[in-house]
Amino acid sequence: MSHEPPAFDLVIRHGRLLTMSAADATFDDGFLGVRDGRIAAVGKDSEQPAYTAAREIDATGCAVLPGMINAHSHLAMAQFRGIADDVTLEEFVSRLTTEEAKVLTRDAVRRGVASASAESILAGTTAALDMYWFDEETAAAAAPYGLRIVTGPTFAGFANPDPRSFAETLRDAEVRLAAHPPGATAAPVLMPHSTYALTRHQLQEVAALARRYACRVHVHASESPKEVADVRQAHGASPIQVLEQTGLLGPGTVVAHAVVLDDADIETLAATGTSVAHCPWSNLKLACGVAPVGELLAAGVTVALGTDSAASSNGLDLWSAVKLAATLHKGVSGDPRLITARQAVELATVHGAKALGLDGEIGTLETGKRATLQVVDLTRPHFAGCQDVWSALTYSARPSDVRDVVVDGVERVRAGALVSPQ
């Protein structure tokens, strides 16, 4: 009988291993072994039997945790950073669409996404739910960086760079969906822009297509008081209620923003199992308000974190979004216990994976899941004196503290620098 020691493609040792699993397992001197792109072993380094490894990462002085998940982005809009600062949401949209009409092409999308992907992966973000024109270009441009893109066709009634009509986009979307098994995580996500950009009939058609193929849906809703007022005037209901009435809410749907909600909206989101992508930086910068995240979480709604675009938030930094989420809601509510340090990190990891339907694959570090993680250097001066790892990560960490990033077992960032694609 052979007694060969277990072999790993990659081993990460000695760091503070934060699995973020339901069992809440953490290991001060951790061991994580990777084989064929998945996690094959997790535990204490001292308890591991003899093994061989093609490569080892020494994570001494570091935290090892899941990669972050951007639950709402427009990555290609990185090329428009700074074109519409210090304006209302409506003025922002006007300036942006004017600029897009001038310069946006498939090549421009690829260039913008390449830059945004580098920015994201260097900051420990390993997956993004992205809504933008020419979505297939987005997925292709992000692939060399290891950034996992969840995306699909966008539907909007206003002038945009996509020359197809609504009917043509719907037909093309069905062709793409038919190439995947129903409910497949790799299937396109249907992205009706908003309740103000489409008619009720169009929203119903998108919902019907989503039901036929059991695919996911991503939509903007209730981002500002003006939007809610306009939608009430046009549709006789709030954006959330319109989405419910047209069949677009459910466990497979992620609503971006959800800033202006009444009690009925929150109840509807909870009852339908709909997730929310909270984008605090963008909402504050555009003076839209503050999403009622405490109330949403209390109602049982899955709340994930998003950056929105680098044009509206000026960055793709989920670390600062984690810190903001953990502080903003304390200030607004007057409750310092609202959104704890640990919860804030969960919004960007565990909750993000659940919202995107990827919680069986990523979001925690458990045996059998994809080896997608980040190594954060906690030896920097701005962590000095901190005795709690969650406090360090939420209130002190910066993107530059991300030392290494592994996606599906492949090193994408090493010692703070991009690793060239193999």
Secondary structure, DSSP 8 states (H G I E B T S, - for coil): ------EESEEEESSEEE---TT--EETTEEEEEETTEEEEEEEGGG----EES-EEE-TTEEEEE-EEEEEE-GGGGGGTTSS-SS-HHHHHHHHHHHHHHH--HHHHHHHHHHHHHHHHHTTEEEEEE--SSHHHHHHHHGGGT-EEE---EE-SS--S--S-HHHHHHHHHHHHHTS-TT-TTS--BEE--SSSS-HHHHHHHHHHHHHHT--EEEEES-SHHHHHHHHHHHSS-HHHHHHHTT--STTEEEEE--S--HHHHHHHHHHT-EEEE-HHHHHHTT-----HHHHHHTT--EEE--B-TTTSS---HHHHHHHHHHHHHHHHT-TTSS-HHHHHHHHTHHHHHHTT-TTTSSS--TTSB--EEEEE--SGGGTT---HHHIIIII--GGGEEEEEETTEEEEETTEE----
